[in-house]
Amino acid sequence: MHYRGLLSAAWDGPVTVAESPHPPLPAELELQALWFSGAFGRDFQDDSGATVRIVQFGEWNRSAGPDFLHAAAEIGAVLKEGPVELDLRPSDWEAHGHGADPAFEETILHVVFGSSGAESFTRTAGHRRVSRVTISRQQIEEALLRPRRETAIARPGRCVRPLGDMPAIAVASLLREAATHRAALKAARFLRTADAHGRDAALYQAVAETLGYRANALPMRLLAQRMPVAALRESNGQTEALLFGAAGFLSPDLHEKAPADTREHLRALWDTWWKARGRWESSHAIPWKAGGQRPANHPHRRVAALAALAKDWPKFRKLAFSRPLDVKGLISYLSKLDDPFWTKRHTLSSTTTARPVALFGKARAIELLANHLFPLALHEDEPFENYLKLPAGAINEHVLRCAIRLFGSEEAAATWLKKAAHHQAMIQI
């Protein structure tokens, strides 16, 4: 029985969820990142009824013009190669002037995320029709893997009564099923990215998203997509410079403003990036959020952690894909991840701290396991009991609100706040 069915069976009233029929679309940049990651899949149907299969998602365009270059798609029985443009609505093609812009002449696919009401057409300046694919609301919600809206304020919700009437063994069964369901959704998302770009790229993007936490999850995923791990593996020691440069954190005078003991390091980063920037620099800035963050969560440190992992990728990859998962080994490895420059610094140009600061840390390691590695491992026949042994990380505000909505109070939910799997289950319910 599905977990919603278990709730209904424990209570003679229906279990309903009030939802807005039309939640607002995510920002266009987030939709672009989801598309490129393969979150919507590869197979579609265009506005003429022809089948569309994405063969190559291409690469991010770093200047003006269509969003992605060098893509390839089978449209009907014809393989086409060229740019792909994403817009929120079909009418945006003309509203944004793409139909008269020669830069869009070779576009092979127009991807949109809703209807603009009036009929519209996607044609180039040369009057060539461009196939249009529409991503549905359901596809977007499935790809986001998060609530349609923010969890309501922290007060008891409709599930308190049925859950209160259920014995602990039944609650445990309910949470297990919800956690299993959520893990399956997360595994499917990982596998879609792996299908689009390979398992290493999927793991790399998952790590980046985890390091970004909430405020910078999207910026970190964008960075991982724009500066792929395959390129870093071939960079001959340029990993840190390439990542910080692609992130937009390097400038020719940065070392002049920094403390004396950092200047040599920063100058070396710039000298390396200056030679590579023609290939990797983008005119589209990544929307980093530095304000309101704890110093240890500053974007500079998150990028530094990603660079440290990329430098030691074979070892990390082996641990991440081990079966059964070596949980203790992985947490120990990530907790000890280090870099001489970042041991006592919060940013590229900050002064040293009094004490060492963890570059990755145990809490982030648990989040990576719960959100990405265990879902994939469960899909590959890891016993659920191994997942259930993973302790919960920090109880964030979202999880706490879910717990109070479900159980009535933090105290009543205490039993179910100790395991990472139960956190995932409460979010899913």
C-alpha positions as CSV (number, residue, x, y, z in Angstrom):
1,M,0.0,0.0,0.0
2,H,1.3,3.5,-0.9
3,Y,2.2,5.7,2.1
4,R,-0.8,8.0,1.5
5,G,-3.0,4.9,1.5
6,L,-1.5,3.9,4.9
7,L,-2.5,7.3,6.3
8,S,-6.0,7.0,4.9
9,A,-6.4,3.5,6.3
10,A,-5.5,4.7,9.7
11,W,-8.1,7.4,9.7
12,D,-11.7,7.3,8.5
13,G,-11.3,10.7,6.9
14,P,-9.6,11.5,3.6
15,V,-6.0,12.7,3.6
16,T,-5.9,15.7,1.3
17,V,-3.2,18.1,0.4
18,A,-4.1,21.7,-0.6
19,E,-2.1,22.7,-3.6
20,S,-2.1,25.7,-5.9
21,P,-3.2,24.6,-9.3
22,H,-0.6,26.7,-11.0
23,P,2.5,27.3,-8.9
24,P,4.9,29.8,-10.4
25,L,7.6,28.5,-12.7
26,P,11.2,28.4,-11.5
27,A,13.6,31.1,-12.8
28,E,14.6,30.5,-16.4
29,L,18.2,29.9,-15.3
30,E,17.1,27.0,-13.1
31,L,15.0,25.5,-15.9
32,Q,18.1,25.7,-18.2
33,A,20.2,23.9,-15.6
34,L,17.5,21.2,-15.3
35,W,17.3,20.8,-19.1
36,F,21.0,20.5,-19.5
37,S,21.3,17.9,-16.6
38,G,18.8,15.7,-18.5
39,A,16.2,16.1,-15.7
40,F,13.3,16.1,-18.2
41,G,14.7,13.1,-20.1
42,R,15.7,12.7,-23.7
43,D,12.5,11.8,-25.5
44,F,9.8,14.3,-26.5
45,Q,7.3,15.1,-29.1
46,D,7.4,18.5,-30.9
47,D,4.5,20.8,-31.9
48,S,4.0,19.0,-35.2
49,G,3.7,15.5,-33.5
50,A,7.2,14.4,-34.6
51,T,9.3,12.4,-32.1
52,V,12.3,14.2,-30.7
53,R,15.3,12.4,-29.1
54,I,18.2,14.4,-27.7
55,V,21.4,12.7,-28.8
56,Q,23.8,15.4,-27.3
57,F,22.8,18.2,-24.9
58,G,25.7,20.2,-26.2
59,E,27.4,22.9,-24.1
60,W,26.4,26.1,-22.4
61,N,26.7,29.2,-24.7
62,R,29.1,31.6,-23.0
63,S,28.1,34.6,-25.1
64,A,25.1,36.0,-26.8
65,G,22.8,33.8,-28.8
66,P,20.9,30.5,-28.1
67,D,21.3,29.0,-24.7
68,F,23.2,25.8,-25.7
69,L,25.5,25.1,-28.6
70,H,26.7,22.0,-30.5
71,A,23.6,19.9,-29.5
72,A,22.3,17.1,-31.6
73,A,18.7,15.8,-31.8
74,E,16.9,13.2,-33.9
75,I,13.7,14.9,-35.0
76,G,11.5,12.4,-36.8
77,A,14.0,10.4,-38.8
78,V,16.5,13.2,-39.3
79,L,19.5,13.9,-37.2
80,K,20.1,17.6,-36.7
81,E,23.0,19.4,-35.1
82,G,23.1,22.9,-33.8
83,P,22.0,25.3,-31.0
84,V,19.0,24.8,-28.6
85,E,17.1,27.8,-27.2
86,L,15.0,27.7,-24.0
87,D,12.2,30.2,-23.3
88,L,9.5,30.3,-20.6
89,R,6.7,30.7,-23.2
90,P,6.3,30.0,-27.0
91,S,5.7,33.7,-27.6
92,D,9.1,34.6,-26.1
93,W,10.8,33.6,-29.4
94,E,9.3,36.6,-31.1
95,A,9.1,38.8,-28.0
96,H,12.8,38.4,-27.5
97,G,13.6,39.1,-31.1
98,H,15.0,35.6,-31.9
99,G,13.0,35.3,-35.1
100,A,14.9,38.3,-36.6
101,D,18.3,37.5,-35.1
102,P,20.8,35.8,-37.4
103,A,22.5,34.3,-34.3
104,F,19.5,32.0,-34.0
105,E,19.4,30.9,-37.7
106,E,20.8,27.5,-37.1
107,T,18.7,26.7,-34.0
108,I,17.4,23.1,-34.2
109,L,15.1,23.1,-31.2
110,H,13.0,25.5,-29.2
111,V,12.1,24.3,-25.7
112,V,9.3,26.1,-23.7
113,F,7.7,25.6,-20.3
114,G,4.1,26.7,-20.8
115,S,1.6,28.2,-23.1
116,S,1.3,31.9,-23.8
117,G,-2.4,31.6,-24.8
118,A,-2.3,32.9,-28.3
119,E,-1.0,30.7,-31.1
120,S,2.6,31.4,-31.9
121,F,5.3,30.1,-34.3
122,T,9.0,29.5,-34.0
123,R,10.6,30.5,-37.3
124,T,14.1,31.9,-38.0
125,A,15.0,35.1,-39.9
126,G,15.2,32.8,-43.0
127,H,11.6,31.7,-42.4
128,R,12.7,28.2,-41.5
129,R,10.4,26.4,-39.0
130,V,12.1,25.3,-35.7
131,S,10.7,22.3,-33.9
132,R,9.2,23.3,-30.5
133,V,9.0,21.0,-27.4
134,T,6.9,21.9,-24.4
135,I,7.9,20.7,-21.0
136,S,4.8,20.1,-18.8
137,R,4.2,21.3,-15.3
138,Q,4.2,17.7,-14.1
139,Q,7.7,17.2,-15.7
140,I,8.9,20.3,-14.0
141,E,7.6,19.3,-10.5
142,E,9.1,15.8,-10.9
143,A,12.5,17.3,-11.9
144,L,12.5,19.7,-9.0
145,L,11.9,17.0,-6.4
146,R,10.7,19.5,-3.9
147,P,7.4,20.8,-2.6
148,R,5.2,22.8,-5.0
149,R,5.4,25.5,-2.4
150,E,7.2,26.1,0.8
151,T,6.0,24.0,3.7
152,A,3.4,25.7,5.8
153,I,4.2,27.4,9.0
154,A,5.3,25.1,11.9
155,R,2.0,24.1,13.4
156,P,0.1,20.7,13.5
157,G,-1.4,19.7,10.2
158,R,-4.0,17.2,9.0
159,C,-1.8,14.2,9.4
160,V,-1.4,14.6,13.2
161,R,-4.6,12.7,14.0
162,P,-4.0,9.6,11.8
163,L,-0.4,9.4,12.8
164,G,-1.3,9.8,16.5
165,D,-3.6,6.8,16.2
166,M,-1.0,4.6,14.5
167,P,1.3,2.3,16.5
168,A,5.0,3.0,16.3
169,I,5.5,0.0,14.0
170,A,3.0,1.3,11.5
171,V,4.5,4.8,11.6
172,A,7.9,3.2,10.9
173,S,6.5,1.3,8.0
174,L,4.9,4.4,6.6
175,L,8.1,6.4,6.8
176,R,10.1,3.5,5.3
177,E,7.8,3.5,2.3
178,A,7.9,7.3,1.9
179,A,11.7,7.3,2.1
180,T,11.9,4.4,-0.4
181,H,9.6,6.3,-2.8
182,R,11.6,9.5,-2.5
183,A,14.9,7.7,-2.9
184,A,13.5,6.1,-6.2
185,L,12.7,9.6,-7.5
186,K,16.2,10.9,-6.6
187,A,17.8,7.9,-8.2
188,A,15.8,8.4,-11.4
189,R,17.0,12.0,-11.5
190,F,20.7,10.9,-11.0
191,L,20.4,8.3,-13.7
192,R,18.9,10.8,-16.2
193,T,21.9,13.0,-15.7
194,A,24.2,10.0,-16.0
195,D,22.4,9.1,-19.2
196,A,22.9,12.6,-20.6
197,H,26.5,13.2,-19.5
198,G,27.9,10.0,-17.8
199,R,28.1,8.8,-14.2
200,D,31.1,10.9,-13.3
201,A,29.4,14.1,-14.4
202,A,26.2,13.1,-12.5
203,L,28.2,12.5,-9.3
204,Y,30.2,15.8,-9.8
205,Q,27.0,17.8,-10.2
206,A,25.4,16.1,-7.2
207,V,28.4,17.0,-5.1
208,A,28.4,20.6,-6.3
209,E,24.7,20.9,-5.5
210,T,25.3,19.4,-2.0
211,L,28.1,21.9,-1.3
212,G,25.9,24.8,-2.4
213,Y,23.4,23.8,0.3
214,R,20.3,25.9,-0.2
215,A,21.4,29.4,-1.1
216,N,24.0,28.4,-3.6
217,A,22.8,24.9,-4.8
218,L,21.8,26.3,-8.2
219,P,25.0,28.4,-8.7
220,M,27.2,25.4,-7.7
221,R,25.3,23.1,-10.2
222,L,25.7,25.8,-12.9
223,L,29.4,25.9,-12.2
224,A,29.7,22.1,-12.4
225,Q,27.9,22.2,-15.7
226,R,30.0,25.0,-17.2
227,M,33.3,23.6,-15.9
228,P,32.8,19.8,-16.3
229,V,34.8,17.3,-14.3
230,A,36.2,15.7,-17.5
231,A,37.9,19.0,-18.4
232,L,39.3,19.4,-14.9
233,R,40.7,15.8,-15.0
234,E,42.6,16.8,-18.2
235,S,43.7,20.2,-16.9
236,N,47.2,19.3,-15.7
237,G,47.1,20.9,-12.3
238,Q,44.9,23.8,-13.2
239,T,41.7,22.6,-11.4
240,E,41.5,25.4,-8.8
241,A,42.2,28.2,-11.2
242,L,39.7,26.9,-13.7
243,L,36.9,26.5,-11.2
244,F,37.4,29.9,-9.5
245,G,37.8,31.5,-12.8
246,A,34.6,30.0,-14.3
247,A,32.9,30.9,-11.0
248,G,33.8,34.6,-11.7
249,F,35.9,34.9,-8.6
250,L,39.2,35.9,-10.1
251,S,40.4,39.3,-11.3
252,P,43.8,40.7,-12.4
253,D,44.0,42.9,-9.2
254,L,42.6,40.5,-6.7
255,H,46.1,39.7,-5.3
256,E,46.8,43.4,-4.8
257,K,43.8,43.7,-2.3
258,A,44.6,40.5,-0.4
259,P,46.7,39.9,2.7
260,A,50.4,39.6,1.9
261,D,50.6,35.8,2.6
262,T,47.9,35.1,0.0
263,R,49.2,37.2,-2.9
264,E,51.5,34.7,-4.5
265,H,48.8,32.1,-4.5
266,L,46.2,34.4,-6.0
267,R,48.6,35.7,-8.6
268,A,49.3,32.2,-9.7
269,L,45.6,31.4,-10.0
270,W,45.1,34.5,-12.2
271,D,48.1,33.8,-14.4
272,T,46.7,30.3,-15.0
273,W,43.1,31.4,-15.6
274,W,44.2,34.3,-17.9
275,K,45.5,31.8,-20.4
276,A,42.4,29.6,-20.2
277,R,39.7,32.2,-19.9
278,G,39.1,32.4,-23.7
279,R,37.8,28.8,-23.6
280,W,35.9,28.9,-20.4
281,E,34.9,32.4,-19.4
282,S,31.2,33.2,-19.7
283,S,29.5,36.6,-20.2
284,H,26.5,35.2,-18.2
285,A,27.4,35.6,-14.5
286,I,26.5,32.9,-12.0
287,P,24.1,34.4,-9.4
288,W,26.1,33.7,-6.2
289,K,24.7,34.6,-2.8
290,A,27.3,35.5,-0.2
291,G,25.1,37.6,2.1
292,G,23.5,35.9,5.1
293,Q,25.8,32.9,4.9
294,R,28.0,31.6,7.7
295,P,31.6,32.3,6.9
296,A,32.4,28.6,6.5
297,N,29.6,28.4,3.9
298,H,30.9,31.3,1.8
299,P,30.8,30.4,-2.0
300,H,34.7,30.6,-2.2
301,R,35.0,27.7,0.3
302,R,32.3,25.7,-1.5
303,V,34.2,26.0,-4.8
304,A,37.5,25.2,-2.9
305,A,35.9,21.9,-1.6
306,L,34.7,21.0,-5.1
307,A,38.3,21.7,-6.5
308,A,39.8,19.5,-3.7
309,L,37.5,16.6,-4.7
310,A,38.2,17.0,-8.4
311,K,41.9,16.8,-7.7
312,D,41.4,13.5,-5.9
313,W,38.6,12.3,-8.1
314,P,39.5,8.6,-8.6
315,K,39.6,7.9,-4.8
316,F,36.4,9.8,-4.2
317,R,34.6,8.2,-7.1
318,K,35.6,4.7,-5.8
319,L,34.1,5.4,-2.4
320,A,30.9,7.0,-3.8
321,F,30.2,4.1,-6.1
322,S,31.2,1.3,-3.7
323,R,28.7,-1.4,-3.1
324,P,27.7,-1.8,-0.3
325,L,28.4,1.9,0.4
326,D,31.4,2.4,2.7
327,V,29.6,5.0,4.8
328,K,32.2,5.3,7.5
329,G,35.0,5.4,5.0
330,L,33.2,8.1,2.9
331,I,32.3,10.3,5.9
332,S,35.9,10.0,7.2
333,Y,37.4,10.8,3.8
334,L,35.2,13.9,3.3
335,S,35.6,15.1,6.8
336,K,39.4,15.0,6.4
337,L,39.4,16.6,3.0
338,D,41.9,19.4,3.1
339,D,43.8,22.0,1.2
340,P,46.8,24.0,2.6
341,F,45.5,27.3,1.4
342,W,41.9,26.8,2.8
343,T,42.7,25.3,6.2
344,K,42.3,28.6,7.9
345,R,40.6,30.9,5.3
346,H,37.0,31.7,4.5
347,T,37.5,33.5,1.2
348,L,40.2,34.0,-1.4
349,S,41.3,37.3,0.1
350,S,40.5,36.9,3.8
351,T,42.9,36.8,6.7
352,T,43.6,33.5,8.4
353,T,41.3,32.2,11.1
354,A,42.3,31.2,14.6
355,R,41.3,27.6,14.1
356,P,41.2,25.2,11.2
357,V,37.8,25.1,9.3
358,A,36.5,21.9,7.8
359,L,36.5,22.1,4.0
360,F,33.6,19.6,3.5
361,G,32.6,18.4,6.9
362,K,30.5,15.5,8.3
363,A,27.1,17.3,8.0
364,R,27.6,17.9,4.2
365,A,28.8,14.3,3.9
366,I,25.6,13.0,5.4
367,E,23.6,15.3,3.1
368,L,25.4,13.9,0.1
369,L,24.7,10.3,1.2
370,A,21.0,10.9,2.0
371,N,20.2,13.0,-1.1
372,H,22.3,11.3,-3.8
373,L,24.5,8.3,-3.0
374,F,22.0,6.2,-1.0
375,P,19.2,6.7,-3.5
376,L,21.5,5.4,-6.3
377,A,22.8,2.6,-4.1
378,L,19.2,1.5,-3.2
379,H,18.4,1.4,-6.9
380,E,21.4,-0.9,-7.3
381,D,20.2,-3.3,-4.5
382,E,21.7,-1.8,-1.4
383,P,19.7,-3.0,1.6
384,F,17.4,-0.4,3.0
385,E,18.6,-1.3,6.5
386,N,22.0,0.2,5.6
387,Y,20.3,3.4,4.7
388,L,18.3,3.4,7.9
389,K,21.6,3.2,9.9
390,L,22.7,6.6,8.5
391,P,22.2,9.2,11.3
392,A,20.5,12.4,10.5
393,G,22.6,15.5,9.9
394,A,21.5,18.9,11.2
395,I,17.7,19.3,11.7
396,N,17.1,22.2,9.3
397,E,14.1,24.5,9.4
398,H,12.4,22.6,6.5
399,V,12.6,19.2,8.2
400,L,11.5,20.7,11.6
401,R,8.4,22.2,10.0
402,C,7.5,18.9,8.3
403,A,7.9,17.1,11.6
404,I,5.6,19.5,13.5
405,R,3.0,19.4,10.7
406,L,3.0,15.6,10.8
407,F,3.4,14.8,14.5
408,G,2.2,17.9,16.3
409,S,5.4,19.0,18.0
410,E,9.2,18.6,17.9
411,E,8.9,16.5,21.1
412,A,6.3,14.1,19.6
413,A,8.5,13.7,16.5
414,A,11.7,13.2,18.4
415,T,11.9,9.5,17.7
416,W,11.7,10.1,14.0
417,L,14.3,12.9,13.8
418,K,17.3,10.7,14.4
419,K,17.7,9.1,11.0
420,A,18.5,10.7,7.6
421,A,16.0,8.3,5.9
422,H,13.2,9.5,8.2
423,H,14.0,13.2,7.4
424,Q,13.6,12.3,3.7
425,A,10.4,10.5,4.4
426,M,8.8,13.4,6.3
427,I,9.7,15.8,3.5
428,Q,8.1,13.4,0.9
429,I,4.9,13.0,2.9
